[in-house]
Amino acid sequence: MIVKLVKNISEEDRFIIKDLKIGKDYEVIGIEADDYRIICDTDKEPYLYPFDCFKIVDDTKPSFWVTEFGEDGEEYSCPIKWNQVGFFEDYFDEVKEVKEQFWADYKKFYNNNSN
């Protein structure tokens, strides 16, 4: 799935995007509560960004994603190992095994990119 950043301020929550470039296409590596998980340009970390700042360029979702919907219909889609409760919380808490799992999966599934 490919999206283009079209604005850097989310209307929904006034979130300001400082680490992506307006007009650039980005590969979405997951969707959480309808927001997009994208590897940022500055520190190459997998952050969440508000969906309303992007235009969809290619809505094709990878076949290796699993998709679930929350109580209010919000979408959660990503590789199955990342779909565990607390996975990205552990990632950003610097849990070594989780970080290693993420980057191994990222290289496996998104081998056209590098970190």
C-alpha positions as CSV (number, residue, x, y, z in Angstrom):
1,M,0.0,0.0,0.0
2,I,1.4,3.3,-1.0
3,V,0.4,6.8,0.2
4,K,1.5,10.3,-0.5
5,L,1.9,12.9,2.2
6,V,-0.3,15.8,1.2
7,K,-0.3,17.9,4.4
8,N,1.6,17.9,7.6
9,I,-1.1,18.8,10.1
10,S,-3.9,16.4,10.9
11,E,-7.4,17.9,11.0
12,E,-8.5,15.3,13.5
13,D,-6.0,15.7,16.3
14,R,-3.8,18.6,15.2
15,F,-0.8,16.2,15.0
16,I,2.1,17.9,13.2
17,I,4.2,15.7,11.0
18,K,7.8,16.9,10.9
19,D,9.8,13.8,9.8
20,L,8.1,13.1,6.4
21,K,8.2,15.2,3.2
22,I,5.0,16.6,1.6
23,G,4.6,15.2,-1.9
24,K,6.6,12.1,-1.2
25,D,5.2,8.6,-1.6
26,Y,5.5,6.2,1.4
27,E,5.0,2.5,1.8
28,V,2.5,1.7,4.5
29,I,3.8,-1.2,6.6
30,G,0.7,-1.4,8.8
31,I,-2.6,0.2,9.8
32,E,-3.6,0.7,13.4
33,A,-6.9,2.3,14.3
34,D,-7.0,3.6,10.7
35,D,-3.6,5.4,11.1
36,Y,-0.6,4.4,8.9
37,R,2.6,2.9,10.2
38,I,5.4,4.2,8.0
39,I,9.2,4.2,8.4
40,C,10.0,7.9,8.9
41,D,12.7,9.7,6.9
42,T,14.7,11.1,9.9
43,D,15.5,8.2,12.3
44,K,14.1,5.4,10.2
45,E,11.7,4.2,12.9
46,P,8.2,2.7,12.3
47,Y,5.9,5.5,13.6
48,L,2.2,5.9,13.3
49,Y,0.8,8.9,11.3
50,P,-2.7,10.2,10.9
51,F,-4.4,8.8,7.8
52,D,-6.0,12.2,7.0
53,C,-2.6,13.7,6.0
54,F,-2.2,11.3,3.1
55,K,-3.7,10.5,-0.3
56,I,-3.8,6.8,-1.3
57,V,-1.7,6.2,-4.4
58,D,-2.0,2.4,-4.4
59,D,-4.5,0.7,-2.0
60,T,-3.2,-2.8,-2.6
61,K,-2.6,-4.4,0.7
62,P,0.1,-7.0,1.0
63,S,-1.1,-10.6,1.1
64,F,0.9,-11.3,4.2
65,W,-1.1,-8.8,6.3
66,V,-3.8,-10.0,8.7
67,T,-6.7,-7.6,9.1
68,E,-9.0,-7.1,12.1
69,F,-11.6,-4.5,12.9
70,G,-12.2,-2.8,16.3
71,E,-15.5,-2.2,18.1
72,D,-16.0,1.1,16.1
73,G,-15.0,-0.4,12.8
74,E,-11.4,0.9,12.9
75,E,-8.9,-1.2,10.9
76,Y,-5.9,-3.0,12.1
77,S,-3.7,-4.6,9.4
78,C,-0.1,-5.7,9.5
79,P,2.1,-8.8,9.4
80,I,0.8,-11.3,11.9
81,K,3.7,-11.2,14.4
82,W,3.3,-7.4,14.7
83,N,-0.4,-7.9,15.5
84,Q,0.2,-9.0,19.1
85,V,-1.0,-6.7,21.8
86,G,1.9,-4.5,23.0
87,F,4.2,-5.3,20.1
88,F,5.1,-1.8,19.2
89,E,5.0,-0.6,22.8
90,D,7.7,-3.2,23.5
91,Y,9.5,-2.1,20.3
92,F,9.7,1.5,21.5
93,D,10.5,0.3,25.1
94,E,13.7,-1.1,23.4
95,V,12.9,-4.8,24.0
96,K,15.7,-6.4,22.1
97,E,13.9,-9.5,20.9
98,V,10.9,-7.4,19.6
99,K,13.2,-4.9,17.8
100,E,15.0,-7.9,16.2
101,Q,11.7,-9.5,15.2
102,F,10.5,-6.3,13.6
103,W,13.6,-5.6,11.6
104,A,13.8,-9.3,10.5
105,D,10.2,-9.2,9.3
106,Y,10.6,-5.8,7.7
107,K,13.6,-7.0,5.7
108,K,11.7,-10.2,4.7
109,F,8.5,-8.5,3.7
110,Y,9.7,-5.1,2.5
111,N,13.1,-6.1,1.0
112,N,12.9,-3.3,-1.5
113,N,13.7,-0.9,1.3
114,S,16.5,-0.6,3.7
115,N,16.7,0.8,7.2
